[in-house]
Amino acid sequence: MSETTEQSRTQLPDGGTEPVSTRKATRRGGGDPGSRGRTTIADGVVEKIAGLAARDVAGVHAMGSGISRTFGAVRDRVPGGTKSVSRGVKAEVGEVQTALDLEIVVDYGVSITEVSRDVRENVIAAVERMTGLEVVEVNIAVSDVKLPEDEDEEPESRLQ
């Protein structure tokens, strides 16, 4: 990229002159730098964003089916294992659009339709804001209801 700076004088309304610095830049490659190249977003990235956004909604107890939560709890306890924030989320990502399937467990006593609506709104807002992809659909399957008397999935530690 080359730049040149020129000094010139401009005529003022009162007849005097003052120096004006003009800067002329030449660009190589042409076009907006933001349009040079392509960005691809992996399905797993969208799944993580959607999973975190869904968990932020009040009334969502957990994500995924009972079996995936059980395996996830075991995997979380393994040393070096990481928590799966995308559990219960499946994304199909195209060039400019994405579609999501979520499986959730809701707390007993909440309105499933309201929780589903709130999850949809939160997920769509987060995914579109962070990725720029258009979310064409968010399908939600409620696989279970967490009852108040149900034991927590993770037993209490015997150590204090």
Buried (B, 14 or more C-beta within 10 A) or exposed (E): EEEEEEEEEEEEEEEEEEEEEEEEEEEEEEEEEEEEEEEEBEBEBBBBBBBBBBBEBEBBBBBBBEEBBEBBBEEEEEEEEEEBBBBBBBBEBEEEEBBBBBBBBBBEEBEEEEBBEBBBEBBBEBBBEBBEBEBEEBEBEBBBBBEEEEEEBEEEEEEE
